[in-house]
């Protein structure tokens, strides 16, 4: 990484993969720096150049990141922060069984280098 903080936004009611599937947008520090020094900039998230990575819930009503189910921490013991996303209403293993998705830092770094 570049040693600078990135921004992660979760929206559980986003409809990118069905009604209330939920989405998460990742913006690297370099993209945030491009916004400029002023405040109040409005950047629509339906424009792909306004974010670096987007994760969507797997299906309608998954509510990705609902109940603040988004965390950043070292889950694989490599000393780097990883991204963990929860979808509490996903039906992967029965009705409303929930689901957790983790993205290792190396995956995010590979996206950064593109």
C-alpha positions, 0 to 999 in steps of 0.5 A, spaced: 500 500 500 501 507 499 501 508 507 495 512 506 487 511 508 482 508 503 475 509 504 470 504 504 462 505 504 457 500 505 449 501 503 445 495 505 439 498 501 443 499 494 439 495 488 445 493 484 444 486 484 437 486 485 432 490 490 436 491 497 442 486 495 446 491 498 453 494 495 460 496 498 464 501 494 472 502 495 475 508 494 483 508 494 487 514 497 489 516 490 482 517 488 480 521 494 486 526 493 483 527 486 477 530 488 481 536 491 481 540 497 474 543 497 468 540 501 462 538 499 464 534 492 458 530 490 460 524 486 455 519 484 456 512 485 453 509 479 459 512 475 465 507 475 470 512 475 468 515 482 470 508 485 476 503 485 472 497 487 465 495 488 462 489 491 455 487 491 450 482 495 449 476 491 441 476 490 435 481 492 434 482 500 441 480 502 442 487 505 450 487 504 453 490 510 446 491 514 447 492 522 454 495 520 457 488 518 463 491 515 470 490 518 477 491 516 482 487 520 487 482 519 483 475 519 489 471 515 495 473 520 499 476 514 500 483 518 495 486 513 488 489 513 483 485 510 476 487 508 470 483 511 463 484 509 457 481 512 450 479 508 445 477 514 439 476 510 443 472 505 439 465 503 446 461 501 444 455 507 437 456 508 432 462 509 436 468 512 442 464 514 447 469 512 453 470 509 460 473 510 465 475 505 472 476 506 477 480 501 484 479 503 489 485 502 493 482 496 486 482 492 485 489 494 492 491 492 492 487 485 486 491 484 490 497 486 495 496 481 491 495 475 
